[in-house]
Amino acid sequence: MFNFIKRLRDYRARRDNADMTIRNWKVKNNDIYADFTRRIDAIANGDMSVLEQMFQLAKDCVPQEALILYGWLANLDNPSSSESQLQWAGRYTDVIARCLTHKQLWLVVNLKTSEVSVSDRKKPDCLAVCANTPGQLWKSLPLDVRTFIVEQTDRLIEDSCFCDGFDKEEIYQSIAFFSQLLFLSHAAFIGEFLANLYNKVMREDDSLAFCMYYFVVFDHGLTRMARLLDDIIRNECVGLSGMMLVCNCIRMLVGKSIDMGIETKSTWEDTSELCCQEVWKDISCVLHNVRTKRKNKKAIVAIDEIIIGNKKKIKHGIKTFLNDNKDDICLAYLLKSLINSEIIKPSVKYMTFHRAIEQFIGRTYGHDVPQKRYGEIKNMNLSGPQRGTSYQKAKRIIDQWTMYFENCG
């Protein structure tokens, strides 16, 4: 496994680059994305083909050792299981075993080296999972989930000869043990899973992965999925286990989307108002306990998404402008010209434009000087009396290129 963490060391910059790459891909592949969203909507009518493809994509990224683990768990009642399956976790066997046998230890994935280890405390800049006791794990589950597990376990005990010789307490402990086993194993394997996913998306140019990324990050995909689940509950005869699955999915979608910063409490509150009482209750419960990240989210858009008119001619004009005006400060004059010619809306912020230009041109510009300059001139009346040389230069460039871009529409 290559060190994917090393590649992601400058995470924020790479995430922004990935966002821009996905947005540019979507502009060029609108038909593919439209077909993807059509298939998502078709889930409500029973067409699960897109979900099957998504699950297969995820399965293709699961490390082989994890697949061996799942095979081992599935064959616990088969005494002829091969000897190799007992080594299901490979080099992670020792750390997982230590977490299972020494409670309150943390399984830690170092985000600089991708090393998996055990710690007695949570560490900064690391992915850390605490190995709680079965009792603690049980108490952390929602009441309806615990009730469902008890009812299903009781039914299993009554109906299955596999449970002969075990009392209920032993069954509950076994369930808690294997839950912890799976939980810790997933954390241990996450480095390899992300490495495989990175390869699939960045090297194989998988269109399904690009659609999933855009759908979730930019198209409010998780709130849309919640409404889709709500439609299923309203229109289908959903049993207890199905309802439990839907409710758990809703809770996960709400919590993870806010944690990732791709949805807000406000968007989920709006979504909950359109849903049935059961879904509304689950969304409200998570929103009551979740903490939002109070940070301004960067607007990542492609140049094609903010220009209006003949995009080919306009982009050619932008390249010509930047060839003739190489100083960073001239980006402020370019944006002012594009706004004056009604090719870009005045509501577009300078840094949104700046990032789009950097991606389009394929080079980095300093942003401090042009951003400050744009702030000075964006509301300035450039048709007034003559001022200093800096003002005259700005007026000359903006007037010249405003006229040029007006002819590009």
Secondary structure, DSSP 8 states (H G I E B T S, - for coil): ---HHHHTSSHHHHHHHHHHHHHHHHHHTHHHHHHHHHHHHGGGGT--HHHHHHHHHHHHHS-HHHHHHHHHHHTTT-TT--GGGGGTTGGGHHHHHHHHHSTT-EEEEETTT--EEEESS--TTEEEEE---HHHHHHHS-HHHHHHHHHHHHHHHHH-GGGTT--HHHHHHHHHHHHHHHHHHHHHHHHHHHHHHHIIIIIT--HHHHHHHHHHHTS-HHHHHHHHHHHHHHHS---HHHHHHHHHHHHHHHHHHHHHTSS-HHHHHHHHTTS-HHHHHHHHHHHHH-------------HHHH--S-HHHHHHHHHHHHHH--STTHHHHHHHHHHHTTSS-TTS-HHHHHHHHHHHHTS----HHHHHHHHHHTT--TTSS---HHHHHHHHHHHHHHHHHHTT-
